[in-house]
Structure formats: C-alpha cells, structure tokens
C-alpha cells in the first residue's frame, strides 16, 4: 500500500507504543510556532497507547492503512489523504492496520499547553475487537 | 517531477498570487487548534505576493520544485521532503520553479494572531533574478 516516502522515517520509538514505530521530528520550535510537526511510521499491527494532547493534534495520513479510535467511539479506518482533527483532551489512540504499514504526519497544536498524557496500552483484545 | 497526489488540489486562488495556484483547506478549526492546515499547488512559474504571517507558518514540501525567499536573503530551492519554518512577521514569498509544478502542505501557526499581511507582487524581474 505504500506509494511514497517523502519525509524521513526517523528513530524507533521506545516508549508508550506496542510494536515497532518510528518518528522523525520535522519542526520543534515551540517558542516561535507553538506547534510541533513530525512524521510517524507504524509497522503493521503497531499502535500507540491511549493518550490525550492538552492542546490538540492534527494527523495528515500519507500512506498505508491505519486505525484511529477515540475513547467510547468506533474505530475509524484511515488511508492516505485522510485528515484527523483530535481536539484538546480527547483520549484516543492511533496505529497501523494489522497487515499494512501506516504513515502520517502529525501536528501537535498549542504545544505550549504541554506534554501528552498517557493512559496505558491498547491491549491485543481491544485492538483485535476493532479489526 | 510529480510523484504523488495525496491531498486534493482544491480551488483556484483568486488574489495575491501571480499565475495559477490552487488551495485545499484540510483543517480550519482555529478555536480548537489555533492553526490552519492546507495543501497548495503552484503551476510552473506561479508564486504568491510578498507577505507575512503574524503567527508564523510551516511548509512541508511534497512534490515538484519550488522557490522560497525571505526579504533581503537569497532564494532557496525547495524539493519534496524539505521543511520551511517561517517565523512570525518575516516577509517572504513562495512559489514554483519556472519549469516545475510545486506542491506543499502549509500550516498557519498561532492562527488566532490573525490574517496574512500582503505587500504586493514579486515582479517577473525579481523572480527571474532568482532563477
């Protein structure tokens, strides 16, 4: 499903993810922009933990097939060209579909409102339910 | 030079540009995110007027070859994968190279600081000097 690799894959993520994922920071000047921009690559089946962003996050999906779920809502399947607006303080997770890599650009908006708050793993059972 | 079209081309821009360009708004919820995200496609030789953003702007170049110039500095040639951080109140322009379409994602950061300020066209002479 991969059609392009425009931005670098970056470094392997070491915490708060299940499975292999990589992040490349593209812009991290919070003082001037109050935002962070990065490229995230999820291996098939990988996903981040349940979490929220106090200032919100916008995802721009660029290749493969992914999943996005807000707490208490159905999973959404994501493909290249999809845009996800995650409002401040909405608990959610995102990751790759079981048989596809998934790449999205991410924008942490209002980044000065500070860090991600993590709520623990999306279990295999939770992830499988949604497939 | 075009390798991909992930996001829609959108509508033709009607002011403050020379030549044909198109913009598709991808996220425009300033109340929740204090940011706007959009996809811009420049036809060969097209460019926007000199302008500034009071809250800054970040460009993520996705295809073709483009130009970026800050007032008083040399032009920079842009290609897919390049990221441009345009700090608040820096007067600049961007557009396509003479013989290539150019596509970038744009993020208007700190969008609540309000609109673009326009300073008039980049003349053919100014543009040609930089080629």
Interface residues (C-beta under 8 A of the other chain):
Chain A: X3 X4 X6 X7 X8 X26 X27 X29 X32 X33 X34 X35 X37 X55 X56 X58 X60 X62 X63 X80 X81 X83 X85 X87 X88 X105 X107 X109 X110
Chain B: X3 X4 X6 X7 X8 X26 X27 X29 X32 X33 X34 X35 X37 X55 X56 X58 X60 X62 X63 X80 X81 X83 X85 X87 X88 X105 X107 X109 X110
